[in-house]
Amino acid sequence: MLTIQIESFNNEQAELLKEAFKIRNTVFVEEQGVDKFLEYDGLDNQAIHYLVLHNGKPVCTARWRETEKGIKLERFAVLKEYRGKSLGSVMLRYILEEVIPSKKKIYLHAQISAVNFYKAHGFETEGEKFTEAEIEHYTMFYPKK
């Protein structure tokens, strides 16, 4: 039987944060070549983090934090062998359920390769394409309903 569990935590839960960092390192630093100093930006202590566990194994992670612009969703990463199984969608919907009640603007910086994923979940692009960590992105926002 397939079991999916989502853990929400802050930076004080060191073991969970360590698992999130492992996933982020695999996806962003090893696969995409992002500089580890850009990936570990010092903002993890300001964020709420998430881990999706697939049969007990951490396979997806993300975080959100409050900025002067609203709620910024960040660091969405799914291990390669678990992509295409809707786990990222499950995590995104879970996070949106938690942050929508804040009534604040919800936004993110989407890599070009992920824009259609976020559009499928109701996000809209805003502004021009830009480069962050040597990867092209768009700012996207979730429209208030």
NUFIBA-617608 format. One line per 4 residues: number of its first residue (from 1); their letters; for each residue x, y, z of N, C-alpha, C. Coordinates in steps of 0.05 Angstrom, whole numbers, plus 5000, padded with zeros to 4 digits. Each point is the difference from the previous one (the first is absolute). Example, Ala and Ser with C-alpha at 12.3 -4.5 7.8 and 13.67 -1.06 7.14 Angstrom:
BEGIN
1	as	5264,4886,5156,4982,5024,5000,5018,5024,5000  4993,5021,4986,5016,5024,5001,4985,5022,5014
***
This chain:
BEGIN
1	mlti	5017,4976,5000,4983,5024,5000,5018,5025,5000  4993,5019,4983,5015,5025,4997,4992,5019,5022  5019,5011,5014,4995,5019,5021,5014,5026,4994  4986,5022,5000,5012,5026,4997,4994,5016,5025
5	qies	5020,5012,5010,4998,5017,5025,5014,5026,4994  4988,5022,5010,5013,5026,4998,5006,5011,5027  5025,5008,5004,5010,5011,5025,5004,5030,4995  4990,5016,5019,5004,5029,5000,5017,5006,5025
9	fnne	5021,5017,4996,5018,5004,5023,5015,5026,4996  5013,5009,5021,5017,5024,4999,5030,4991,5003  5018,5019,5001,5028,4993,5000,5009,4988,5026  4983,4999,5020,5008,4988,5026,4999,4969,4999
13	qael	4986,4989,4980,4999,4971,4997,5023,4991,4982  5024,4998,5012,5025,4996,4986,5000,4975,4982  4988,4978,5009,5001,4975,4984,4983,5003,4975  4976,5013,5002,4984,5004,4977,5013,5020,4981
17	lkea	5012,5021,5010,5013,5019,4983,5024,4987,4986  5014,4983,5013,5022,4985,4988,4990,4984,4976  4977,4987,5002,4989,4985,4978,4992,5018,4977  4988,5023,5006,4993,5020,4979,5025,5010,4986
21	fkir	5022,5005,5015,5025,5009,4988,5011,4979,4981  4998,4974,5008,5010,4979,4982,4986,5000,4973  4973,5003,5001,4985,5001,4975,5008,5025,4984  5001,5023,5013,5007,5025,4986,5028,4998,4988
25	ntvf	5019,4988,5015,5027,4997,4989,5000,4982,4975  4986,4978,5002,4999,4982,4977,4988,5014,4975  4977,5014,5004,4986,5012,4977,5014,5025,4990  5005,5019,5018,5010,5026,4991,5031,5000,4996
29	veeq	5015,4990,5019,5029,5002,4998,5011,4979,4981  4993,4974,5004,5011,4979,4984,4988,4999,4971  4973,5000,4998,4988,4998,4974,5001,5025,4983  4994,5023,5013,4997,5025,4985,5025,5018,5001
33	gvdk	5019,4992,5017,5025,5016,5001,4998,5026,5014  4980,5004,5017,4998,5025,5015,5022,5001,5021  5012,5023,5003,5021,5004,5020,4989,4995,5027  5013,4983,5016,4989,4993,5027,4997,5024,5018
37	fley	5016,5021,4995,4998,5025,5016,4974,5015,4993  4991,4997,4976,4974,5012,4992,4977,4984,5011  5003,4973,4999,4979,4982,5009,4995,5003,5030  5021,5002,5015,4997,5002,5029,5004,5030,5007
41	dgld	4978,5015,4996,5000,5029,5001,4997,5012,5028  5000,4984,5020,4997,5011,5027,4972,5007,5008  4980,4995,4983,4973,5007,5006,4983,4977,5010  5012,4977,5003,4985,4977,5010,4989,5004,5028
45	nqai	5013,5016,5016,4991,5005,5027,4975,5018,5000  4993,5012,4978,4976,5017,4998,4976,4985,4987  5005,4975,4993,4981,4986,4983,4985,4978,5015  4977,4993,4989,4986,4975,5007,5007,4981,4978
49	hylv	5009,4976,5007,5010,4980,4981,4980,4977,4999  5002,4985,4978,4983,4976,4995,5017,4978,4989  4992,4976,5008,5011,4975,4989,4977,4982,4993  5001,4989,4976,4981,4979,4993,5015,4973,5003
53	lhng	4988,4982,5016,5012,4974,5004,4983,4979,4984  5014,4985,4983,4987,4980,4984,5009,4973,5012  4980,4986,5013,5006,4975,5014,5023,5005,5020  4999,5023,5014,5020,5006,5021,5025,5013,4990
57	kpvc	5005,5001,4974,5025,5012,4989,4995,5029,4991  5016,5019,5010,4997,5028,4991,5007,5002,4970  4981,5011,4984,5005,5001,4971,4994,5027,4988  4986,5018,5014,4994,5027,4991,5003,5019,5023
61	tarw	5007,5025,4992,5002,5021,5021,4993,5027,4988  4993,5018,5017,4995,5028,4992,5000,5016,5026  4999,5027,4996,4998,5018,5023,4984,5024,4992  4990,5015,5019,4989,5026,4995,5009,5019,5022
65	rete	5001,5025,4994,5007,5020,5020,4986,5026,4993  4996,5016,5020,4987,5026,4996,5021,5021,4992  4994,5015,4979,5018,5022,4991,4983,5026,5000  5013,5021,4992,4985,5026,4999,4979,4999,4978
69	kgik	5002,4981,4981,4980,4998,4978,4977,4981,5007  5003,4983,5020,4980,4981,5006,5012,4973,5009  4988,4978,4992,5009,4973,5006,5015,4990,4975  5025,4994,5004,5016,4990,4977,5005,4970,5004
73	lerf	4990,4984,4980,5005,4972,5000,5027,4995,4986  5016,4982,5012,5027,4996,4990,5009,4971,5003  5022,4995,4986,5016,4976,5003,4984,4974,4996  4982,5001,4980,4985,4975,4993,5019,4981,4987
77	avlk	5004,4977,5011,5018,4980,4989,4988,4972,5004  5001,4984,4978,4990,4973,5001,5023,4982,4989  5007,4980,5015,5021,4981,4990,4992,4989,4973  5019,4997,4982,4995,4993,4972,4983,4975,4998
81	eyrg	5006,4979,5015,4985,4975,4997,4971,5002,5010  4992,5022,5012,4973,5004,5010,4985,5021,4984  5012,5012,4980,4987,5020,4984,4979,4986,4982  4979,5015,4994,4979,4989,4983,4980,4983,5015
85	kslg	5002,4999,5026,4982,4984,5016,4980,5017,5016  4998,5025,4994,4981,5020,5012,5008,5007,5029  5023,4992,5009,5008,5007,5027,5005,5030,5004  5012,5013,4979,5003,5029,5001,4973,5014,5001
89	svml	4981,4990,4985,4973,5011,5001,4987,4998,5027  5003,4976,5012,4989,4996,5027,5012,5020,5020  5026,5004,4998,5014,5018,5018,4991,5029,4995  4999,5008,4975,4992,5027,4994,4971,5006,5010
93	ryil	4981,4982,4995,4973,5004,5009,4999,5002,5031  5015,4983,5013,5001,5001,5029,5011,5027,5010  5021,5010,4988,5011,5026,5008,4980,5022,4995  4988,5000,4976,4980,5020,4994,4977,5001,5020
97	eevi	4991,4976,5009,4979,4999,5020,5009,5014,5026  5025,4998,5006,5010,5013,5024,5004,5030,4998  5008,5010,4976,5007,5028,4997,4978,5017,4989  4981,4989,4986,4978,5017,4989,4984,5015,5021
101	pskk	4995,4988,5024,4985,5015,5020,5014,5026,5010  5026,5003,4994,5014,5024,5009,4990,5025,4985  4987,4996,4977,4990,5022,4983,5022,5017,4989  5025,4991,5001,5023,5014,4989,5006,4990,4972
105	kiyl	5014,5016,4984,5008,4992,4974,5017,4975,5002  4995,4980,4983,5015,4975,4999,5015,5000,4974  5026,4998,5001,5016,5001,4975,5024,4982,5002  5013,4996,4977,5024,4984,4999,5016,5007,4976
109	haqi	5025,4991,4999,5017,5003,4976,5002,4972,4988  4987,4996,4977,4999,4974,4987,5022,4997,4979  5015,4979,5001,5018,4994,4978,4983,4996,4975  5010,5007,4977,4986,4998,4975,4988,4971,4997
113	savn	5015,4980,5007,4991,4973,4997,4976,4993,5018  4995,5017,5021,4978,4994,5018,4976,5018,4997  5001,5019,4981,4978,5020,4997,4974,4986,4994  4999,4980,4982,4975,4987,4994,4989,4984,5024
117	fyka	5017,4989,5016,4992,4987,5025,4984,5019,5017  5011,5024,5005,4987,5019,5017,4975,5011,4987  5000,5004,4974,4976,5009,4986,4978,4980,5003  5006,4975,5000,4980,4979,5003,4987,5001,5028
121	hgfe	5013,5013,5019,4990,5003,5027,4989,5028,5005  4995,5015,4979,4987,5026,5003,5018,5024,5001  5027,4997,4999,5018,5022,5001,5000,5014,4973  5007,5026,5001,5002,5016,4975,5028,5014,5000
125	tege	5011,5003,4976,5026,5013,4998,4996,5030,5003  5022,5013,5009,4999,5029,5005,5027,5011,4992  5000,5020,4983,5025,5013,4992,5016,4984,4979  5025,5008,4998,5018,4989,4980,5016,4977,5010
129	kfte	5010,4984,4982,5018,4978,5007,5026,5012,5012  5011,4986,5020,5025,5009,5012,5018,4976,5007  5025,5006,5006,5018,4978,5007,5007,5001,5029  4999,4977,5013,5006,4997,5028,5016,4974,5003
133	aeie	5023,5001,5012,5018,4977,5003,5006,4988,4972  5003,5017,4980,5006,4993,4973,4979,4982,4987  4975,5002,5010,4977,4986,4989,4978,5020,4994  4987,4998,4977,4979,5019,4993,4975,4994,5016
137	hytm	4987,5021,5009,4976,4999,5018,4979,5020,4991  4976,4996,5010,4979,5020,4999,4989,5003,5029  4993,5024,5007,4985,5003,5025,4971,4992,4993  4988,4984,5018,4973,4991,4997,4985,5006,5026
141	fypk	4974,5005,4998,4984,5005,5024,4974,4984,4999  4990,4995,5024,4975,4985,5002,4978,5021,5004  4981,5002,4981,4979,5020,5002,4981,4996,5023  4993,5021,5014,4982,4998,5022,4972,4993,4989
145	k	4988,4981,5014,4974,4990,4991,4978,5016,5014
***
